[in-house]
Amino acid sequence: MEWLDEFPTLGRQDLRDLKKAIDLSFREFSRAYGDGIETFFDPLLYFLVWLEKLLINTPWPIIIFVVAVLAWIGARSWIVVGGTIACFLVIGYFGMWEDTMATLAIISVATLLCIAVGIPLGILMSRSSRAQAIVTPVLDVMQTIPSFVYLIPIIMLLGIGKVPGLLAVCIYAMPPIVRLTNLGIRLVDKEVLEAAEAFGASDRQKLFGVQIPLALPNIFAGVNQTIMMALAMVVIASMIGVPGLGRPVLRAINNQYLALGLMNGLAIVALAIIFDRVSQKFGARLQKHRESGHGA
């Protein structure tokens, strides 16, 4: 590595100074505004804690019944419903119920946040090429940057706890729903939009009456991918204090407990399969409805 010695020493020193300046600036920022940012996220924390306690304290037959009903509404398949019930019974039998409910709580809140932010952002991108040019590189960074990198500023600002973990999950899981919402609206047939304009529809009516309904299969595909990526972050989020199935997996990694890690890992896989099958079948039904509507 002799070629490294050819770099000017002044350049290396400037780089060190720049790194120190960035570190000091962010530390000062976190000291000055960290408490205010934590206060801003307090309602989110209260909602997450409330939902987690609700799921944990609700009797398990009620939880399984509600989950089975939701699976039927989404999939309309007795096989999926039966598999869902069986998975939750096995999870409870092996003593992973509370961790699973905590995981369900954070995944549910993260998905709701991603939908609330991602769909409007995708709509904005679909209606403005400039917005798309600005947001797309940000989404690229969110998808490619290692999660441990953006955990550093989040922990410095908010410490260790549920909210930092929730934000880390959202950063990792949001890009698919933004991209697929944008794509779905842009793929709407121009002839359909021209027909809506011919009937005197305003831009708002075209968006909510034509474009979004026709883009729903793509949007639900984005929701599906967002849920999958949120579940993939469960173990990493457990490193900064997020409860759930990721915590036993992390303990199993640290202590070489194969059975503990395997059981909780399979529970995460079971949740992923349930969410995937239900959302995929719901999206397929929307697609059939859309095609039958075009055929009519």
C-alpha positions as CSV (number, residue, x, y, z in Angstrom):
1,M,0.0,0.0,0.0
2,E,2.9,2.4,-0.8
3,W,0.6,4.5,-3.0
4,L,-1.2,5.7,0.2
5,D,1.9,7.5,1.2
6,E,1.6,9.7,-1.9
7,F,-1.5,11.4,-0.6
8,P,-0.9,14.8,0.9
9,T,-0.7,14.9,4.7
10,L,-2.7,18.2,4.7
11,G,-5.6,16.5,3.0
12,R,-5.7,13.8,5.7
13,Q,-5.6,16.4,8.4
14,D,-8.4,18.4,6.8
15,L,-10.5,15.2,6.7
16,R,-9.9,14.6,10.4
17,D,-10.9,18.2,11.2
18,L,-14.0,17.8,9.1
19,K,-15.0,14.6,11.0
20,K,-14.4,16.3,14.3
21,A,-16.4,19.3,13.3
22,I,-19.3,17.1,12.2
23,D,-19.2,15.1,15.5
24,L,-19.1,18.2,17.6
25,S,-21.9,19.9,15.7
26,F,-24.2,16.9,16.0
27,R,-23.4,16.5,19.7
28,E,-24.3,20.2,20.3
29,F,-27.4,19.8,18.2
30,S,-28.5,16.7,20.2
31,R,-27.8,18.4,23.5
32,A,-29.8,21.5,22.4
33,Y,-32.8,19.9,20.7
34,G,-32.7,16.2,21.9
35,D,-35.3,16.8,24.7
36,G,-37.6,18.7,22.4
37,I,-37.4,15.9,19.7
38,E,-38.1,13.3,22.4
39,T,-41.2,15.3,23.5
40,F,-42.4,15.5,19.9
41,F,-42.4,11.7,19.7
42,D,-44.1,11.2,23.1
43,P,-47.6,10.7,21.6
44,L,-46.2,8.0,19.3
45,L,-44.5,6.3,22.3
46,Y,-47.8,6.4,24.3
47,F,-49.7,4.9,21.4
48,L,-47.1,2.1,21.0
49,V,-47.1,1.3,24.7
50,W,-50.9,1.3,24.8
51,L,-51.2,-1.0,21.8
52,E,-48.5,-3.4,23.2
53,K,-50.3,-3.6,26.6
54,L,-53.6,-4.1,24.9
55,L,-52.4,-7.0,22.8
56,I,-50.5,-8.6,25.8
57,N,-53.4,-8.2,28.3
58,T,-56.2,-9.3,25.9
59,P,-57.0,-13.1,26.4
60,W,-55.4,-15.2,23.8
61,P,-58.7,-16.7,22.4
62,I,-59.9,-13.2,21.5
63,I,-56.6,-12.3,19.8
64,I,-56.6,-15.5,17.8
65,F,-60.3,-14.9,16.8
66,V,-59.6,-11.3,15.7
67,V,-56.5,-12.4,13.7
68,A,-58.4,-15.2,12.1
69,V,-61.2,-12.8,11.1
70,L,-58.7,-10.3,9.6
71,A,-57.0,-13.2,7.7
72,W,-60.3,-14.2,6.3
73,I,-61.2,-10.7,5.3
74,G,-57.8,-10.3,3.5
75,A,-57.3,-13.8,2.0
76,R,-60.8,-15.3,1.8
77,S,-59.0,-18.7,2.2
78,W,-59.8,-21.3,4.9
79,I,-56.3,-22.7,4.4
80,V,-54.7,-19.3,5.2
81,V,-57.1,-18.9,8.2
82,G,-56.3,-22.4,9.5
83,G,-52.6,-21.9,9.1
84,T,-52.8,-18.6,10.9
85,I,-54.7,-20.1,13.9
86,A,-52.2,-23.0,14.0
87,C,-49.2,-20.7,14.0
88,F,-50.5,-18.6,16.9
89,L,-51.4,-21.7,18.9
90,V,-47.9,-23.1,18.4
91,I,-46.4,-19.7,19.4
92,G,-48.4,-19.6,22.6
93,Y,-47.7,-23.3,23.4
94,F,-43.9,-22.6,23.2
95,G,-44.1,-19.6,25.5
96,M,-43.5,-16.9,22.9
97,W,-46.9,-15.2,23.1
98,E,-45.9,-11.9,24.9
99,D,-42.9,-11.4,22.6
100,T,-45.0,-12.0,19.6
101,M,-47.6,-9.5,20.7
102,A,-44.9,-6.9,21.3
103,T,-43.6,-7.6,17.8
104,L,-47.1,-7.3,16.4
105,A,-47.5,-3.9,18.1
106,I,-44.3,-2.4,16.7
107,I,-44.9,-3.8,13.2
108,S,-48.5,-2.5,13.2
109,V,-47.4,1.0,14.3
110,A,-44.5,1.0,11.9
111,T,-46.7,-0.1,9.0
112,L,-49.3,2.6,9.8
113,L,-46.6,5.2,9.9
114,C,-45.1,4.1,6.6
115,I,-48.6,4.2,5.0
116,A,-49.4,7.6,6.5
117,V,-46.2,9.1,5.2
118,G,-45.4,6.9,2.2
119,I,-48.6,7.0,0.2
120,P,-48.9,10.8,0.2
121,L,-45.2,11.0,-0.7
122,G,-45.7,8.5,-3.5
123,I,-48.7,10.6,-4.8
124,L,-46.6,13.7,-4.7
125,M,-43.9,11.9,-6.7
126,S,-46.4,10.7,-9.3
127,R,-47.7,14.3,-9.8
128,S,-44.4,16.0,-9.9
129,S,-41.3,14.9,-11.8
130,R,-39.2,17.4,-9.8
131,A,-40.4,15.8,-6.5
132,Q,-39.6,12.4,-7.9
133,A,-36.1,13.5,-8.9
134,I,-35.5,14.8,-5.3
135,V,-37.1,11.9,-3.4
136,T,-35.7,9.0,-5.4
137,P,-32.0,9.5,-4.3
138,V,-33.3,9.8,-0.7
139,L,-35.1,6.4,-1.0
140,D,-32.0,4.9,-2.6
141,V,-30.0,6.0,0.5
142,M,-32.6,4.6,2.9
143,Q,-32.6,1.3,1.1
144,T,-28.8,0.8,0.7
145,I,-27.2,2.5,3.8
146,P,-26.5,-0.1,6.5
147,S,-29.0,0.1,9.4
148,F,-26.2,0.4,12.0
149,V,-25.1,3.6,10.4
150,Y,-28.4,5.5,10.8
151,L,-28.9,4.0,14.3
152,I,-26.0,6.1,15.5
153,P,-27.7,9.6,15.1
154,I,-31.0,8.2,16.2
155,I,-29.5,6.8,19.4
156,M,-27.6,10.1,20.0
157,L,-30.8,12.1,19.6
158,L,-33.4,9.8,21.3
159,G,-31.3,7.4,23.4
160,I,-32.2,3.7,23.6
161,G,-35.9,2.7,23.7
162,K,-39.0,1.9,21.6
163,V,-39.2,5.1,19.6
164,P,-35.7,5.0,18.2
165,G,-36.3,1.4,17.2
166,L,-39.6,2.3,15.6
167,L,-38.0,5.1,13.6
168,A,-35.2,2.7,12.5
169,V,-37.8,0.2,11.3
170,C,-39.7,2.9,9.4
171,I,-36.5,4.3,7.7
172,Y,-35.7,0.8,6.5
173,A,-39.3,-0.3,5.6
174,M,-40.8,2.9,4.0
175,P,-39.1,3.0,0.5
176,P,-41.2,0.2,-1.1
177,I,-44.6,1.7,-0.4
178,V,-43.4,5.1,-1.7
179,R,-41.9,3.6,-4.9
180,L,-44.9,1.4,-5.7
181,T,-47.5,4.1,-5.0
182,N,-45.7,6.3,-7.4
183,L,-45.4,3.5,-9.9
184,G,-49.0,2.4,-9.6
185,I,-50.4,5.9,-10.2
186,R,-48.0,6.6,-13.1
187,L,-49.1,3.3,-14.8
188,V,-52.8,4.3,-14.9
189,D,-53.9,4.2,-18.5
190,K,-53.9,7.7,-20.0
191,E,-57.1,6.9,-22.0
192,V,-58.9,6.3,-18.7
193,L,-57.7,9.7,-17.4
194,E,-58.8,11.4,-20.7
195,A,-62.2,9.8,-20.3
196,A,-62.5,11.2,-16.8
197,E,-61.5,14.7,-18.1
198,A,-64.1,14.4,-20.8
199,F,-66.7,14.0,-18.0
200,G,-65.4,17.1,-16.4
201,A,-63.5,15.5,-13.5
202,S,-61.2,17.8,-11.5
203,D,-57.6,16.9,-10.7
204,R,-58.8,15.9,-7.2
205,Q,-61.6,13.7,-8.5
206,K,-59.3,12.0,-11.0
207,L,-56.8,11.3,-8.2
208,F,-59.2,9.8,-5.7
209,G,-61.8,8.5,-8.1
210,V,-59.6,7.0,-10.8
211,Q,-55.9,6.9,-10.2
212,I,-55.7,5.7,-6.6
213,P,-58.4,3.0,-7.1
214,L,-56.7,1.6,-10.2
215,A,-53.3,1.8,-8.4
216,L,-54.5,-0.1,-5.4
217,P,-52.9,-3.5,-6.4
218,N,-49.5,-1.8,-6.6
219,I,-50.1,0.1,-3.4
220,F,-50.9,-3.1,-1.5
221,A,-47.8,-4.7,-3.0
222,G,-45.9,-1.8,-1.4
223,V,-47.7,-2.5,1.9
224,N,-46.7,-6.1,1.6
225,Q,-43.0,-5.3,1.1
226,T,-43.1,-2.7,3.8
227,I,-44.4,-5.3,6.3
228,M,-41.8,-7.8,5.2
229,M,-38.9,-5.3,5.6
230,A,-40.2,-4.2,9.0
231,L,-40.2,-7.8,10.2
232,A,-36.6,-8.1,8.9
233,M,-35.6,-5.2,11.2
234,V,-37.0,-6.8,14.3
235,V,-33.7,-8.4,15.5
236,I,-31.7,-5.2,14.8
237,A,-34.2,-3.0,16.5
238,S,-34.0,-5.2,19.6
239,M,-30.4,-4.0,20.0
240,I,-31.6,-0.6,21.0
241,G,-34.3,-1.7,23.4
242,V,-37.3,-2.7,21.3
243,P,-39.1,-5.6,22.9
244,G,-40.4,-8.6,20.9
245,L,-39.2,-11.7,19.2
246,G,-35.9,-10.0,18.2
247,R,-34.7,-9.8,21.8
248,P,-34.6,-13.6,22.5
249,V,-32.9,-14.1,19.1
250,L,-30.2,-11.5,20.1
251,R,-29.8,-13.3,23.5
252,A,-29.4,-16.6,21.6
253,I,-26.7,-15.1,19.4
254,N,-24.8,-13.8,22.4
255,N,-25.0,-17.0,24.4
256,Q,-25.1,-19.6,21.5
257,Y,-28.5,-20.9,22.5
258,L,-29.5,-22.7,19.3
259,A,-33.0,-23.8,20.3
260,L,-34.0,-20.4,21.6
261,G,-32.8,-18.6,18.5
262,L,-34.4,-21.2,16.2
263,M,-37.8,-21.1,17.9
264,N,-38.1,-17.3,18.0
265,G,-36.6,-17.0,14.5
266,L,-39.3,-19.4,13.2
267,A,-41.9,-17.4,15.0
268,I,-40.8,-14.3,13.0
269,V,-40.9,-16.4,9.8
270,A,-44.4,-17.5,10.7
271,L,-45.6,-13.9,11.1
272,A,-43.9,-13.0,7.8
273,I,-45.6,-15.8,5.9
274,I,-49.0,-14.9,7.4
275,F,-48.7,-11.2,6.5
276,D,-47.3,-12.1,3.1
277,R,-50.1,-14.6,2.2
278,V,-52.9,-12.4,3.4
279,S,-51.7,-9.2,1.7
280,Q,-50.8,-11.0,-1.5
281,K,-54.2,-12.7,-1.8
282,F,-55.9,-9.4,-1.0
283,G,-53.8,-7.7,-3.7
284,A,-54.7,-10.4,-6.2
285,R,-58.4,-10.0,-5.5
286,L,-58.0,-6.3,-6.1
287,Q,-56.3,-7.0,-9.4
288,K,-59.1,-9.3,-10.5
289,H,-61.7,-6.7,-9.5
290,R,-59.7,-4.1,-11.5
291,E,-59.5,-6.4,-14.6
292,S,-63.2,-7.3,-14.4
293,G,-64.0,-3.6,-14.2
294,H,-62.0,-2.9,-17.3
295,G,-63.7,-5.9,-19.0
296,A,-67.1,-4.4,-18.2
